[in-house]
Amino acid sequence: MFKNIDNSIPGVSSEQISQLEEIIEGELPLDYLEYLKQYGFVSLQGRDLFGLGNDKFFNTLKETKGLQDNFNLKKTLVALENVGTQSMYLVLNTNNGSVYEWTPSGNLKKIYNSFKEFTEKDF
């Protein structure tokens, strides 16, 4: 799935995935599930793609829940990456599997049709 990974952790359990699905009140797209099961999270090309398996940093469950609680992130969106510019995040829409740019002010812009397309074109 990725080339030139700087850092990663092993994939995560079904129980950890279920915890994330509880806070989004739905199911994750299959391509994102594959990523979580294989990697947990990855760091590559100076970027950190959120995942599960590490409670201290780059944890999509904590990031998504924090954005829901503090900035009204919709339950159908999962945080993938903090872009670091103007509080912008990349998020995954669990209804259609697409990846969007999202800001806490509510701006949402579709940039990829799927998580797989995102990883193939961005990394």
Buried (B, 14 or more C-beta within 10 A) or exposed (E): BBEEBEEBBEBBEEEBBEEBBEBBEEEBBEBBBBBBBBBBBBBBEEBBBBBBBBEEEBBBBBBBBEBBEEBEBBEBBBBBBBBEEEEBBBBBBBEEBBBBBBBBEEEEEEEBEBBBBBBEEBB
